[in-house]
């Protein structure tokens, strides 16, 4: 694995202003960020990536024309380092790249539950760190990412991260104390919606519909309902009540959902996800602990 050593132009008119970026951990989410940047106009010579699997390295090089290299080599060659690893792997990765980082390099973490203070404690003093909680709809450019600044991050750093992540969806800036809640709502959120979709499809099959028909009905209903929420800006209660005629079919269904305490179950589930995010953060603060 070698670096290109390419000399960049002054970056005028280029996305990101001509900066170079490294994605450390090019798994599913890492590739999602990578592909979004390429679609947004980033040229391959401005992006480095790493992955421990040789076959994966070959795949990404063939697919995007980027250079794959070692973590330390990548961290030393760029202006922005994006960490896309599991929380339990973060401590080892930080120890590996800390000596290689140039002063002023922006470090962006997509690891769930790992706070900026834990990252800053391992990196050179003054290293700007931004924490991100993305979600998987970023794979189709409909992601939702929440970003939070560390102690050394500036508005310029937040703007840079916003531009990077805007290639795959929407971005909101929040104080870091909200990140555990964000993880529970939007980070894990797609799984809850897929769970509901799965249940509705199974119900359709139970009622006699062919599975492909039930799937099309449910998926389009979910997509259309989300678009209706976004484009009208109306409260979901208002939209739900418009579908719920007194004594009608929807009213009968909603009563069953309320009788089975579905609303309370969602609240409990999301609180459990929030608590797990806190557990991951605590484990990250204690070297040698496996979350």
PEKA-V233406 format. One record per residue. SS is DSSP state (hx for helix, st for strand, lp for the rest). PHI is phi in whole degrees, -180 to 180 (none if undefined). NEAR is the number of other ideal C-beta (glycine too) atoms within 8 Angstrom. Layout:
# PEKA-V233406
ss=<SS,SS>
phi=<PHI,PHI>
near=<NEAR,NEAR>
This chain:
# PEKA-V233406
ss=<lp,lp,lp,lp,lp,lp,lp,lp,lp,lp,lp,lp,lp,lp,hx,hx,hx,hx,lp,lp,st,st,st,st,lp,lp,lp,hx,hx,hx,hx,hx,hx,hx,hx,hx,hx,hx,hx,lp,lp,lp,lp,hx,hx,hx,st,st,st,st,lp,lp,lp,hx,hx,hx,hx,hx,hx,hx,hx,hx,hx,hx,lp,lp,st,st,lp,lp,hx,hx,hx,hx,hx,hx,lp,lp,lp,st,st,st,st,lp,lp,lp,hx,hx,hx,hx,hx,hx,hx,hx,hx,hx,hx,hx,lp,lp,lp,lp,lp,lp,lp,st,st,st,st,lp,lp,lp,lp,lp,lp,hx,hx,hx,hx,hx,lp,lp,lp,lp,lp,lp,lp,lp,st,st,st,st,st,lp,lp,hx,hx,hx,hx,hx,lp,lp,st,st,st,st,st,st,st,lp,lp,lp,lp,lp,hx,hx,hx,hx,hx,hx,hx,hx,hx,hx,hx,hx,lp,lp,st,st,st,st,st,lp,lp,hx,hx,hx,hx,hx,hx,hx,hx,hx,hx,hx,hx,lp,hx,hx,hx,hx,hx,hx,hx,hx,hx,hx,hx,hx,hx,hx,hx,hx,hx,hx,lp,lp,lp,lp,hx,hx,hx,hx,hx,hx,hx,hx,hx,hx,hx,hx,hx,hx,hx,hx,hx,hx,hx,hx,hx,hx,lp,lp,lp,hx,hx,hx,hx,hx,hx,hx,hx,lp,lp,lp,lp,lp,hx,hx,hx,hx,hx,hx,hx,hx,hx,hx,hx,lp,lp,hx,hx,hx,hx,hx,hx,hx,hx,hx,hx,hx,hx,hx,hx,hx,hx,hx,hx,hx,hx,hx,hx,hx,lp,lp,lp,lp,lp,lp,lp>
phi=<none,-134,-91,-75,67,-69,-94,-87,-78,-77,83,-62,79,-93,-57,78,67,86,-69,-105,-138,-122,-108,-97,108,-90,-82,-62,-71,-61,-68,-60,-64,-59,-66,-64,-64,-62,-64,-81,110,-70,-85,-56,-72,-101,-125,-113,-148,-133,-163,-76,-94,-57,-65,-65,-59,-64,-61,-69,-64,-67,-77,-121,74,-88,-99,-99,-152,-78,-58,-64,-63,-65,-63,-79,-106,-129,-97,-135,-115,-107,-96,-127,-129,-68,-53,-71,-99,-66,-60,-65,-66,-62,-63,-72,-93,-52,-69,-93,-66,-81,-57,89,-63,-84,-110,-117,-108,-108,-84,-64,81,-94,-82,-66,-63,-65,-73,-61,-65,-98,-88,-55,-55,87,-67,-72,-128,-126,-97,-130,-118,-93,-145,-68,-60,-58,-63,-119,62,-125,-74,-128,-119,-110,-119,-137,-82,-86,-68,-105,-82,-114,-61,-64,-66,-64,-63,-65,-67,-61,-64,-61,-79,-65,-68,-125,148,-99,-135,-130,-101,-138,-60,-64,-63,-92,-66,-65,-68,-62,-57,-71,-88,-99,-64,-90,-52,-56,-65,-64,-68,-64,-62,-65,-59,-58,-66,-68,-64,-62,-64,-61,-64,-61,-84,106,-79,-61,-60,-67,-69,-60,-63,-63,-61,-72,-63,-67,-64,-64,-63,-65,-67,-64,-66,-63,-60,-67,-79,-86,71,-85,-67,-58,-63,-64,-66,-65,-66,-68,-88,-99,-75,-56,72,-93,-68,-66,-60,-64,-69,-63,-61,-64,-62,-69,-62,-89,57,-64,-61,-66,-64,-63,-61,-64,-64,-70,-64,-64,-66,-60,-66,-66,-61,-65,-61,-64,-64,-65,-64,-66,-80,-118,-52,89,-89,-97,-68>
near=<7,5,9,6,4,5,3,9,6,5,10,6,3,12,9,12,6,10,11,11,16,15,14,16,12,13,8,7,11,15,10,14,18,15,9,13,13,11,8,9,7,12,7,10,8,12,17,16,15,14,12,4,6,5,6,10,11,8,8,15,11,5,6,10,5,11,13,12,11,7,11,10,12,16,14,9,10,13,8,14,15,13,14,13,10,6,13,7,9,16,9,7,13,12,8,9,13,10,5,10,14,5,6,6,13,14,14,13,13,11,12,9,16,13,12,15,8,12,16,12,6,9,11,7,3,6,11,14,17,17,14,13,13,15,12,10,10,17,8,5,9,6,15,11,15,14,15,14,14,14,8,9,12,8,5,6,12,13,8,12,14,11,10,14,17,10,12,13,12,7,11,8,9,10,5,11,4,10,14,11,8,12,15,12,9,10,13,11,10,9,7,11,9,8,8,9,11,8,8,10,12,8,9,13,11,6,6,4,9,6,9,6,9,14,9,8,10,12,9,8,8,11,8,8,9,8,8,9,10,7,6,7,4,7,5,7,6,8,13,9,7,6,7,10,7,5,4,8,5,9,11,8,8,10,8,8,9,9,6,7,7,8,8,7,9,9,8,8,9,12,9,8,12,12,8,9,15,10,10,13,13,8,13,15,7,7,4,3,6,4,9>
